[in-house]
Amino acid sequence: MEDDYYSIESILAENQKIQCTFKTDVPDMGHLDGGKTGDIKALSKVQLPLWMVYILIYSDYADFTIPPPFAARVRNALNAEAKSVRLSALVGQGGLWYGFGRMIMRLLNDIPAAELSKVLTDTFHKRLPEVIDQAQHFASLQGTIGGSSRGGDAIVAAFREGMDGTERELFQLAQESAKRTKLWYEASDRGRR
């Protein structure tokens, strides 16, 4: 995921909501909470999009709690078996779990940010071989079944649903690479022997 202003992935990741606890009263902002009152009172908990939270935290108006997709329960599941966790179900909106995690890291101090960074990189390293392996497997299935088979496409779609957006991109690239490698091999002298 890029940190580009015009990047759709970045916009979606910054639009994820996190829970903030206000430290002070904020006049005329009650609409942020969806309430009918005009003010947000101190110690009020409000779900706000990440792009808005930056301003509130750096201005020292609010604190935030670690969002559920990065809580201890999810971290324990990832440590136990990272491949079995459906990352896309944790964040919704296209499943940009890694991108959302990078955005959360910017809000954290050094030690918690380093811990979250380790969780993100360890998860990526544990899941990447399976993503590439499955991409090559599904590419070979589609090649033997005959192009784009309906059954093969449904299986691929079901597998991809649990992936993060970054993993889906890598899956698609690896699948296309496997198809092109097979075509190249079949067209070369080695494939004709």
trRosetta pair geometry for C-beta under 8 A, 3 or more apart (Angstrom, degrees):
i j d omega theta_ij theta_ji phi_ij phi_ji
1 7 6.9 117 -174 155 75 143
1 9 4.4 -136 -130 127 100 134
1 10 6.2 142 171 -67 105 71
1 13 6.6 67 -178 -28 158 147
1 96 6.6 81 -82 -159 145 117
1 98 6.8 168 1 97 121 99
1 99 4.0 44 3 -94 172 114
1 102 7.1 -171 69 31 124 146
1 165 7.5 66 -72 92 109 119
1 166 6.3 -81 -31 -76 89 109
2 7 4.3 -172 72 -87 104 151
2 9 6.8 106 33 60 72 116
2 10 6.1 -71 85 -40 67 120
3 7 7.3 -168 165 20 1 146
3 10 6.1 122 -129 -110 32 138
4 7 4.0 109 63 -30 94 105
4 10 6.1 180 57 2 57 149
5 10 7.6 -97 -112 93 12 144
7 10 3.8 73 82 8 112 110
7 11 6.6 180 93 -12 59 82
8 11 5.6 -55 -149 36 34 113
8 12 6.3 32 155 -18 67 106
9 12 5.9 -56 -147 38 29 109
9 13 6.3 28 155 -18 64 108
9 94 7.7 -127 -117 116 71 145
9 96 5.8 155 -162 -115 86 142
9 99 5.7 -152 159 -89 100 164
9 165 6.3 178 -125 121 111 149
10 13 5.7 -54 -144 37 31 110
10 14 6.2 24 158 -13 65 110
10 99 6.9 -136 -97 -168 47 130
11 14 6.0 -61 -146 42 27 106
11 15 6.3 29 154 -25 63 112
12 15 5.6 -58 -147 32 30 114
12 16 7.7 53 151 -40 58 84
12 93 5.2 -177 -168 144 108 120
12 94 5.6 -3 171 41 160 132
12 96 5.6 116 103 7 114 145
12 99 7.6 61 83 97 90 146
13 16 6.3 -30 -170 -6 39 112
13 50 7.3 -43 136 50 63 152
13 96 4.8 -100 -78 115 91 137
13 99 3.7 -107 -87 128 146 112
13 100 4.8 -152 -150 -72 89 60
13 102 7.5 5 172 56 152 96
13 103 5.3 163 144 -23 110 137
14 49 6.9 56 144 163 66 102
14 50 4.8 -128 -157 79 52 110
14 51 4.3 60 163 -57 114 96
14 103 6.0 -175 -88 -126 65 152
15 49 5.2 -37 -149 -145 44 123
15 50 7.0 -50 -12 30 7 93
15 51 6.9 -4 -78 -6 48 112
15 93 6.9 -148 84 -174 114 170
16 49 7.0 121 69 -143 27 68
16 50 5.4 31 64 -21 77 118
16 67 7.3 10 144 -115 122 168
16 91 6.1 -45 -110 -161 135 102
16 93 7.1 -150 -81 40 81 139
16 100 5.1 32 3 -124 161 121
16 103 7.6 143 42 71 118 145
17 47 4.5 44 162 170 128 98
17 48 6.1 160 -145 80 85 16
17 49 5.5 -55 -89 -83 69 48
17 50 7.4 -143 -100 -33 22 69
18 47 7.1 178 88 -146 15 66
18 48 6.8 -32 60 63 63 67
18 50 6.0 66 1 -83 111 78
18 53 5.9 3 58 -65 112 161
18 64 5.3 36 130 -163 123 130
18 65 7.4 -169 174 62 96 61
18 67 4.8 -91 -114 -70 96 107
18 104 7.5 134 -81 -104 151 101
19 45 5.7 3 -173 -175 106 102
19 46 7.3 153 -150 78 59 30
19 47 5.6 -37 -91 -92 65 67
19 64 6.5 137 85 -153 52 76
19 65 5.3 -10 77 40 107 104
19 67 7.4 143 12 -99 82 68
20 45 7.1 165 82 -150 41 55
20 46 5.5 -23 62 64 91 81
20 47 7.7 148 15 -103 76 18
20 48 5.4 -11 5 21 125 118
20 53 5.9 -170 -67 -120 129 100
20 56 6.2 30 -158 106 157 149
20 57 7.7 -125 -125 -63 119 90
20 62 4.2 26 176 163 117 140
20 63 6.9 154 -156 78 70 35
20 64 4.9 -43 -99 -92 69 81
21 43 6.3 -9 -174 -145 100 41
21 44 7.3 166 -148 80 56 35
21 45 5.3 -25 -94 -95 75 75
21 62 6.2 155 76 -159 38 85
21 63 5.2 -15 58 61 94 88
21 64 7.4 169 14 -92 72 30
21 65 7.4 64 -15 -29 106 95
22 25 7.6 85 137 -94 132 22
22 26 6.2 -108 -149 -9 143 112
22 40 5.4 131 -34 137 167 116
22 41 7.3 144 77 97 132 34
22 42 5.8 -125 110 -126 95 39
22 43 6.8 -64 70 -2 75 16
22 44 5.1 10 28 52 116 84
22 46 6.9 37 -32 8 104 113
22 56 7.8 -78 -106 -171 77 128
22 61 6.3 -30 -143 154 82 81
22 62 4.8 -48 -102 -96 49 95
23 42 6.3 -17 150 -140 25 94
23 60 6.8 -47 46 160 151 69
23 61 6.1 -169 39 178 96 29
23 62 6.0 -163 -5 -92 84 32
23 63 6.6 85 -54 -14 102 89
24 42 5.4 -25 -134 -91 17 102
24 61 6.0 -84 40 -142 101 68
25 39 5.9 4 -174 171 99 125
25 40 6.9 163 -157 88 50 57
25 41 5.6 -20 -109 -130 85 45
25 42 5.3 -58 -51 -34 64 84
26 29 4.6 -28 124 38 113 133
26 39 6.6 163 81 -164 49 75
26 40 4.4 5 52 54 100 105
26 61 6.4 53 -76 -169 122 128
27 38 7.1 4 -168 131 65 98
27 39 5.1 -37 -119 -110 47 102
28 38 5.6 -24 -101 172 48 96
28 39 6.7 -3 -27 -87 32 64
29 32 5.1 0 165 -1 89 119
29 39 7.0 39 42 -142 67 40
29 40 5.1 -43 85 -6 99 111
30 33 5.9 -56 -168 37 54 107
30 35 4.9 -81 175 77 99 102
30 36 7.1 -21 136 98 132 16
30 37 4.3 -149 -136 91 154 67
30 38 4.9 178 7 173 130 7
30 39 5.5 18 -52 35 105 15
30 40 5.8 175 -88 -55 55 66
31 34 7.3 44 -172 -83 44 24
31 35 7.5 -125 -92 56 25 59
32 40 6.6 -25 54 -61 115 134
32 46 5.9 43 120 -180 103 148
32 48 6.4 0 176 -98 115 107
32 52 7.9 -175 -141 155 126 157
33 40 6.1 141 -25 -103 124 102
33 44 6.7 -56 -87 158 148 132
33 46 4.7 -93 -94 -115 89 112
40 44 5.1 -133 -174 58 84 148
40 46 6.6 -38 -138 -40 133 144
41 44 4.9 111 64 -38 71 115
48 52 4.9 -100 167 81 116 122
48 53 5.4 144 95 -65 114 87
48 56 7.2 62 85 6 163 149
49 52 5.2 84 67 11 80 103
49 53 7.1 -144 101 -15 39 92
50 53 5.3 -53 -144 29 38 118
50 54 7.1 53 159 -32 65 88
50 100 7.6 -169 -46 -142 157 79
50 103 5.5 43 168 146 153 137
50 104 7.7 -89 -125 -72 130 66
51 54 6.5 -36 -165 9 32 112
52 55 6.2 -56 -169 33 46 109
52 56 6.6 36 144 -14 74 111
53 56 5.6 -62 -148 42 40 110
53 57 5.8 32 160 -18 76 110
53 62 7.3 -95 -145 86 74 129
53 64 5.9 36 -164 -67 132 142
53 107 7.0 -14 124 -101 116 145
54 57 6.3 -66 -147 39 22 103
54 58 6.1 6 166 -5 63 116
54 106 7.7 -12 -108 113 106 122
54 107 7.2 -122 -100 -88 65 100
55 58 6.4 -65 -140 45 22 101
55 59 5.9 12 163 -9 63 118
56 59 6.0 -65 -141 45 23 105
56 61 4.6 -86 -158 66 76 110
56 62 4.2 5 151 29 118 116
57 60 7.5 31 177 -77 33 32
57 61 7.7 -84 -65 49 22 72
57 62 6.0 -66 -77 77 59 80
57 63 7.0 83 -118 -113 90 33
57 64 6.4 -49 -82 -10 125 108
57 107 5.9 38 92 -146 171 105
64 107 6.5 -8 47 154 134 148
66 70 5.3 -105 175 90 106 103
66 71 5.9 143 108 -87 110 64
66 104 7.3 75 -138 -175 72 136
66 112 7.9 -135 -79 -173 122 130
67 70 5.7 67 67 25 77 96
67 71 7.4 -111 109 -40 37 87
67 100 7.6 -66 62 156 152 122
67 104 6.6 -115 15 -98 110 140
68 71 5.1 -30 -140 -9 42 124
68 73 7.9 -17 -162 52 79 116
68 74 7.1 111 158 -25 61 128
68 90 7.5 -156 110 -163 88 87
69 74 6.0 63 -174 -64 35 174
69 90 3.9 104 -121 161 103 114
69 91 5.3 15 -80 -67 159 85
69 97 6.1 -148 175 -133 137 95
69 100 6.7 38 79 102 150 139
69 101 7.7 -114 115 -69 115 88
70 74 6.3 -85 -108 70 14 134
70 75 7.1 45 -175 -54 51 97
70 101 6.2 135 -83 -111 127 91
70 104 6.3 -163 0 95 161 167
70 116 6.2 12 -165 -127 136 108
70 119 7.1 121 -146 96 91 155
71 74 5.5 94 57 14 67 99
71 75 7.1 -128 107 -4 34 95
72 75 5.4 -57 -143 40 33 114
72 76 6.2 37 157 -23 68 103
73 76 5.9 -54 -151 33 27 110
73 77 6.6 25 152 -15 61 106
74 77 5.6 -54 -149 38 35 112
74 78 6.2 34 152 -19 67 106
74 85 7.1 94 -158 -147 81 143
74 90 6.6 74 -123 -124 142 136
75 78 5.7 -55 -147 38 31 111
75 79 6.3 31 153 -19 65 106
75 119 5.7 -69 -121 -121 97 135
76 79 5.7 -54 -146 37 31 111
76 80 6.3 31 155 -20 65 106
77 80 5.7 -54 -146 35 31 111
77 81 7.3 -51 177 53 63 68
77 84 7.5 -112 175 84 97 99
77 85 5.2 113 129 -84 116 119
78 82 4.8 38 -161 -104 69 80
78 85 5.7 -39 -84 -7 71 156
78 119 6.5 77 92 -164 152 94
78 122 7.5 107 144 100 115 106
78 123 5.1 -43 -164 -94 129 109
78 126 7.8 143 -180 53 82 147
79 82 7.6 49 -63 -59 14 86
79 122 8.0 14 -97 125 67 141
80 84 8.0 -47 99 45 95 124
81 84 4.4 34 113 11 116 116
81 85 7.4 155 97 -24 70 83
82 85 6.2 -56 -160 21 40 112
82 122 7.4 -158 -77 129 148 82
82 123 4.9 -179 -146 -134 130 68
82 126 3.8 89 50 98 146 138
82 127 5.4 -110 130 -53 113 91
83 126 6.7 -123 -44 140 79 98
83 127 5.7 155 -93 -109 66 74
83 130 5.1 91 -122 -13 124 168
85 90 7.6 19 165 -43 106 126
85 123 7.9 -56 58 -143 135 119
86 89 4.2 42 110 9 115 116
86 90 7.2 164 100 -25 67 82
86 161 7.5 -13 -149 119 116 80
86 162 3.9 -92 -123 -139 84 91
87 90 5.6 -50 -160 19 43 118
87 91 7.4 -2 163 9 70 102
87 95 6.0 99 111 -174 80 108
87 97 4.2 -98 179 0 107 154
87 98 7.9 19 176 -31 146 77
87 123 7.8 115 -85 163 130 136
87 162 6.9 89 28 164 66 65
87 163 6.6 3 51 -167 108 26
87 164 4.2 -36 107 -58 139 91
87 167 7.3 107 51 10 140 137
88 91 7.2 -83 -156 47 32 82
88 92 7.8 83 167 -85 64 23
88 94 7.6 -97 -142 144 98 27
88 95 2.8 -39 -125 -104 76 145
88 97 7.3 -107 -76 -27 34 111
88 161 6.3 -130 62 163 152 52
88 162 5.8 -162 23 -156 109 22
88 163 6.1 39 -36 72 115 32
88 164 6.2 -170 -65 -87 71 37
88 165 7.7 113 -102 -42 95 64
89 92 7.7 25 -155 -64 30 61
89 95 7.4 7 -21 -105 32 110
89 162 7.2 -25 -13 -127 101 66
90 95 7.6 84 46 -136 74 80
90 97 5.6 55 69 -101 122 119
91 95 5.9 122 62 -131 98 40
91 96 6.2 -98 105 57 147 54
91 97 5.1 -178 -6 -83 132 68
91 100 5.3 -175 -126 -2 147 158
92 95 7.1 -24 -124 -69 2 56
93 96 7.0 -46 99 14 91 99
94 165 5.1 31 148 -77 98 125
95 163 6.9 113 121 102 147 47
95 164 5.2 -149 142 -129 99 42
95 165 5.4 157 85 -38 77 77
95 168 7.7 99 78 -19 122 126
96 99 4.1 -28 165 42 110 121
96 100 5.7 121 106 -25 83 91
96 164 6.6 83 -127 -171 26 90
96 165 4.5 -17 -87 16 73 131
96 166 7.4 89 -136 -23 68 85
97 100 5.8 -57 -144 38 27 110
97 101 6.3 31 155 -21 63 108
97 164 4.5 -94 33 -110 101 118
97 165 8.0 161 14 14 65 80
98 101 5.6 -55 -150 35 30 115
98 102 6.6 33 152 -21 64 102
98 120 5.9 109 -134 -156 77 109
98 124 6.7 63 -105 -76 131 115
98 164 5.4 88 -8 162 97 155
98 165 7.8 -127 35 54 98 82
98 166 5.0 -29 40 10 140 142
99 102 5.7 -49 -150 31 34 112
99 103 6.6 33 151 -18 64 103
99 165 7.1 -19 -1 55 124 123
99 166 7.2 154 -35 -41 92 113
100 103 5.6 -54 -152 35 34 112
100 104 6.4 35 150 -19 66 105
101 104 5.6 -53 -146 36 34 111
101 105 6.4 43 152 -28 64 101
101 116 6.1 -172 -171 169 97 108
101 119 7.5 -134 -153 89 141 105
101 120 4.8 161 125 -87 149 124
102 105 5.6 -47 -152 25 33 118
102 106 7.3 40 150 -25 59 96
102 120 7.2 104 -61 -137 71 168
103 106 6.0 -48 -165 20 37 114
103 107 7.7 28 145 -13 61 102
104 107 5.9 -60 -163 33 44 110
104 108 6.7 39 147 -24 72 109
104 116 6.5 -123 100 -175 109 160
105 108 5.7 -61 -149 31 38 112
105 113 4.6 92 -162 -146 81 89
105 116 5.2 -161 -90 91 90 129
105 117 6.0 76 -121 -63 141 85
105 120 7.8 -61 -52 -10 132 145
106 113 7.8 90 -62 -121 16 125
108 112 4.2 -117 -174 95 128 108
108 113 4.0 167 89 -64 111 81
108 116 6.4 128 20 9 162 137
109 112 5.7 74 56 29 75 100
109 113 6.4 -148 90 -10 28 102
110 113 5.9 -69 -144 40 18 111
110 114 6.2 17 162 -19 62 109
111 114 5.8 -53 -146 34 29 111
111 115 6.5 31 154 -19 63 104
112 115 5.5 -52 -147 35 36 114
112 116 6.3 33 156 -16 68 104
113 116 5.8 -54 -146 39 31 108
113 117 6.2 37 152 -23 64 107
114 117 5.5 -51 -145 35 31 116
114 118 6.5 36 153 -22 63 103
115 118 5.7 -53 -153 33 31 112
115 119 6.7 32 149 -19 63 102
116 119 5.5 -49 -150 33 37 113
116 120 6.4 36 152 -18 67 105
117 120 5.8 -55 -148 37 31 111
117 121 6.2 20 159 -10 67 109
118 121 6.1 -58 -140 43 28 103
118 122 5.8 27 162 -18 66 112
119 122 6.0 -57 -139 40 23 108
119 123 6.1 24 160 -19 61 111
120 123 6.0 -59 -148 37 24 110
120 124 6.4 22 156 -18 62 109
121 124 5.6 -53 -145 37 32 112
121 125 6.2 31 157 -17 66 107
122 125 5.8 -57 -146 39 29 109
122 126 6.2 25 157 -17 65 109
123 126 5.9 -59 -146 39 28 108
123 127 6.0 11 162 -7 66 116
124 127 6.2 -68 -140 45 25 100
124 128 5.9 37 163 -41 65 107
124 166 7.9 -31 -118 104 112 136
125 128 6.1 -40 -135 15 25 116
126 129 7.9 -67 179 25 27 97
127 130 5.8 -67 -163 44 50 111
127 131 6.0 51 146 -27 81 108
127 167 6.5 -49 131 -107 127 136
128 131 5.5 -56 -144 34 34 113
128 132 6.3 27 162 -14 69 106
128 167 7.8 -138 -96 -117 58 93
128 170 7.2 -54 -134 137 85 160
129 132 5.9 -58 -146 41 31 107
129 133 6.0 32 156 -20 67 111
130 133 5.6 -54 -140 40 29 113
130 134 6.1 26 161 -16 65 108
131 134 6.1 -58 -146 39 24 106
131 135 6.3 27 154 -22 61 108
131 163 6.8 95 -113 -118 113 130
131 167 5.1 -128 -109 -163 148 99
131 170 5.8 51 134 99 138 116
131 171 5.2 -100 -175 -78 97 88
131 174 7.1 128 131 22 83 151
132 135 5.6 -54 -147 34 31 114
132 136 6.5 26 157 -14 65 105
132 170 7.2 -60 -72 149 78 108
132 171 7.9 -138 -80 -104 37 54
132 174 4.8 -148 -130 -136 68 160
133 136 6.1 -59 -152 38 28 106
133 137 6.2 29 151 -20 65 110
134 137 5.3 -53 -143 38 34 115
134 138 6.1 29 160 -14 69 106
134 159 5.8 -162 172 170 142 149
134 171 7.1 -25 87 -132 102 107
135 138 6.2 -57 -144 41 26 104
135 139 6.2 29 154 -21 62 109
135 170 7.7 -117 -46 128 153 69
135 171 4.7 -171 -81 -156 115 62
135 172 7.6 -117 -130 -44 124 14
135 173 8.0 -4 -167 70 159 51
135 174 3.6 84 101 94 154 112
135 175 4.2 -114 -169 -58 93 76
135 178 6.5 162 129 -5 86 133
136 139 5.6 -53 -144 36 31 114
136 140 6.4 28 157 -17 64 105
136 174 6.4 -70 -48 153 75 105
136 175 7.4 -149 -68 -101 32 52
136 178 4.4 164 -120 -94 69 149
137 140 6.0 -60 -153 36 28 106
137 141 6.5 30 150 -21 64 106
138 141 5.3 -48 -145 34 37 116
138 142 6.4 36 157 -18 67 103
138 152 6.7 138 -160 -177 83 97
138 155 7.0 -168 -117 101 109 104
138 156 4.7 105 -162 -94 147 104
138 159 7.2 -146 -61 42 141 150
138 175 6.1 -32 82 -118 104 117
139 142 6.0 -54 -149 37 30 108
139 143 6.5 32 151 -21 62 107
139 174 7.8 -132 -27 125 136 70
139 175 4.5 174 -66 -155 108 69
139 176 7.7 -147 -109 -49 130 17
139 178 3.8 122 83 88 159 126
139 179 5.0 -125 -163 -52 115 80
139 182 7.4 177 141 -7 110 134
140 143 5.5 -53 -148 35 35 115
140 144 6.4 25 158 -13 67 106
140 178 6.8 -77 -45 155 77 130
140 182 7.3 153 -101 -74 72 148
141 144 6.2 -63 -148 40 29 101
141 145 6.0 18 160 -13 68 113
141 149 7.8 -94 140 36 90 127
141 152 5.0 173 125 -128 113 122
141 155 7.7 -43 113 71 161 139
142 145 6.0 -56 -133 42 29 105
142 147 6.7 -49 171 138 89 17
142 148 6.3 -2 -155 -101 117 44
142 149 6.3 -159 -126 14 66 90
142 152 5.0 161 -84 138 74 152
142 153 7.7 73 -102 -62 114 69
142 156 7.8 5 -54 -44 119 140
142 179 7.5 -32 81 -93 119 115
143 179 6.6 176 -68 -120 112 79
143 182 5.8 -41 -111 121 162 164
145 149 4.0 -46 127 -32 136 145
145 151 7.3 -139 -153 62 157 102
145 152 5.3 -175 34 -33 156 136
146 149 6.2 89 60 -66 77 99
148 152 7.3 -144 -163 75 45 113
148 153 5.8 41 -177 -61 90 122
149 152 4.1 78 64 14 104 108
149 153 6.5 -170 83 -11 51 86
150 153 5.9 -58 -146 37 27 111
150 154 6.5 28 156 -21 62 106
151 154 5.8 -55 -151 32 30 111
151 155 6.6 28 154 -17 64 105
152 155 5.8 -55 -151 35 33 111
152 156 6.3 33 153 -18 66 107
153 156 5.6 -53 -146 38 32 112
153 157 6.2 34 154 -21 66 106
154 157 5.7 -53 -146 36 30 112
154 158 6.4 31 155 -20 64 105
155 158 5.8 -54 -150 35 30 111
155 159 6.5 28 153 -17 64 106
156 159 5.9 -57 -150 37 31 109
156 160 6.1 26 155 -17 66 112
156 175 7.8 64 -143 -114 133 154
157 160 5.8 -59 -144 40 29 110
157 161 6.7 47 154 -40 62 96
158 161 5.8 -39 -156 8 32 118
159 162 7.0 -66 -177 30 37 101
159 163 7.6 35 138 -26 66 110
160 163 5.3 -54 -159 21 51 121
160 168 5.5 77 -165 -118 104 96
160 171 6.1 -177 -108 100 99 161
163 167 3.9 -130 -170 94 110 120
163 168 4.8 145 101 -59 126 76
163 171 6.3 -54 -124 -22 177 141
164 167 4.6 92 54 8 79 105
164 168 7.1 -140 94 -9 40 85
165 168 5.5 -50 -147 31 33 114
165 169 6.7 36 154 -19 63 100
166 169 5.8 -51 -155 32 33 112
166 170 6.6 28 150 -13 65 106
167 170 5.6 -55 -147 41 35 110
167 171 6.0 44 151 -26 67 105
168 171 5.4 -49 -144 34 31 117
168 172 6.4 32 156 -18 64 104
169 172 5.9 -56 -151 36 29 109
169 173 6.4 26 152 -16 64 107
170 173 5.6 -54 -145 39 33 111
170 174 6.1 30 157 -17 68 108
171 174 6.0 -58 -145 39 25 107
171 175 6.1 26 155 -21 63 110
172 175 5.7 -54 -144 36 28 112
172 176 6.3 25 158 -15 63 107
173 176 5.9 -57 -147 39 29 107
173 177 6.1 31 153 -21 64 109
174 177 5.5 -52 -144 37 32 115
174 178 6.3 34 155 -21 65 103
175 178 5.9 -52 -149 33 29 110
175 179 6.6 29 152 -17 62 105
176 179 5.7 -53 -150 36 34 112
176 180 6.3 30 154 -16 67 107
177 180 5.8 -57 -145 40 30 108
177 181 6.1 32 155 -22 65 107
178 181 5.7 -52 -144 35 30 112
178 182 6.4 31 156 -19 63 105
179 182 5.8 -57 -152 35 29 111
179 183 6.5 27 152 -16 64 106
180 183 5.6 -53 -147 38 34 111
180 184 6.2 36 154 -20 66 105
181 184 5.7 -54 -147 37 30 112
181 185 6.2 31 154 -20 65 107
182 185 5.7 -54 -145 36 30 111
182 186 6.3 26 157 -15 64 108
183 186 5.9 -58 -146 40 29 108
183 187 6.2 20 158 -13 65 112
184 187 5.9 -65 -147 43 28 105
184 188 6.2 31 155 -30 66 108
185 188 5.8 -52 -145 26 29 112
185 190 6.5 -59 -161 83 76 110
185 191 4.8 125 144 -68 63 120
186 191 4.1 -175 -123 178 26 155
187 191 6.5 43 23 49 23 144
188 191 5.2 101 57 6 72 101
188 192 7.5 -138 101 -5 43 91
189 192 5.8 -61 -152 34 37 111
189 193 7.1 49 153 -38 66 97
190 193 6.1 -45 -160 9 35 115
